[in-house]
Amino acid sequence: EGRKPGMSATGLPDDFDLSKAKGQESSDDDDDDSDEEDGKPAKGKVTVAAPPTAAAVIAAKKKAAAAEPVVAKVSADGGPPKLKTMDIKKLNGDALKEHLKERKLDVQGQKKDLMKRLIDYEEARP
């Protein structure tokens, strides 16, 4: 999936011999790829981990999201949550109006005016 025909997971052709590319001879009688002493791959051999599957990536993202702290829907003073200036600047017009409505502020005007109104309000909050 996602690979050109004849290419391995490493991006090299299927018939590419890495030991020959490094100037080493490949022997057919040396099939043992690990040292018997410590269980590590033999010197000169390269092991490549398979890329993670889509399911593994999704599971990791869900696990990371679950570990993040939950943001309170209500601030300490009982009002809507306090927004940071950077977060306000990322909002689109509809979202800005929604946040202004929650704070009972005027929703009329251009986007730059809405942003300024919301930023000024949030900076004045304790």
Secondary structure, DSSP 8 states (H G I E B T S, - for coil): --S-TTB-TTSSBTT--HHHHTT----TT----B-TTT--B-TT---------HHHHHHHHHHHHHHS----SS-TTSSS----HHHHHH--HHHHHHHHHHTT----S-HHHHHHHHHHHHHH--
